[in-house]
């Protein structure tokens, strides 16, 4: 995909609908991918994102140490690979290789972008005070990339136990909300 | 709607897909409704939910004082009313009356359920340590109600500036994720 820089002020519109995302991290030259649904916007600009990454996940220690990750947003075509990444551990598997995903260098962090995802958010941990109690990381989005041809992305949204809602039509209402 | 109790262990499946929700609070016999999209699950059971409620909202002070609210989940039929609640302030308007919504008593908190919403989660604030910095409240879901006839709810998901994605089809994949 030929991605473009995406304004940080619009990042909330990517995460607010609640898509399943794929979080990449890197440690000593090795990259990992983790599938995640527990995230929320916390501030518009700079965009602040809160997310839960269980301490049972391989990515937990890497994120805690490196304080860097990329949030990659997949669409329906990648649903199988997103689930496969969720079903395996980076302790044993190189997920980029195992699932045919393409790492691309990020510009501000050492974790890679997943080329096949339609949007990528380069993030740094800015507040770790809820990590011990809730595994809750607070991230600042430093740079955002988007595939400009995708207007209404068919994101996937986890309903639990392998049931995923696929993003349907988009409607417009007169909202004063940002 | 003839709602049934919903197991707390399954609540994550309601919020994880990222629906727009309507948060109700009550203070001195008056109830309010606030529309919200910035929330995430933080624990399965008891269900813990984190959410951002701006200190510019009327509901902020009420929630901070009473430590109680209900998260009500609307479907497409209520989209206009959800947006109308977001466009007005409870300081000036009784939103139940103005928008023809029906308050129903909750069983564990003083905030009311919105009868027209297909699911209602009675919540108590359990951790307020990120309120000062991020307006971020951590809630425990005490009791959950659901309309059992709605299997694939057409929830709405905010893409920003009045654009809402409507929940589409549900697909099943072999996930080991809960």
Interface residues (C-beta under 8 A of the other chain):
Chain A: X10 X12 X13 X16 X17 X18 X19 X35 X37 X38 X39 X40 X41 X42 X43 X48 X50 X51 X52 X79 X80 X83 X86 X87 X127 X129 X130 X133 X134 X136 X138 X152 X154 X155 X156 X157 X158 X159 X160 X161 X162 X163 X164 X165 X166 X167 X168 X169 X170 X171 X172 X173 X174 X175 X176 X177 X178
Chain B: X10 X12 X13 X16 X17 X18 X19 X35 X37 X38 X39 X40 X41 X42 X43 X48 X50 X51 X52 X79 X80 X83 X86 X87 X127 X129 X130 X133 X134 X136 X138 X152 X154 X155 X156 X157 X158 X159 X160 X161 X162 X163 X164 X165 X166 X167 X168 X169 X170 X171 X172 X173 X174 X175 X176 X177 X178
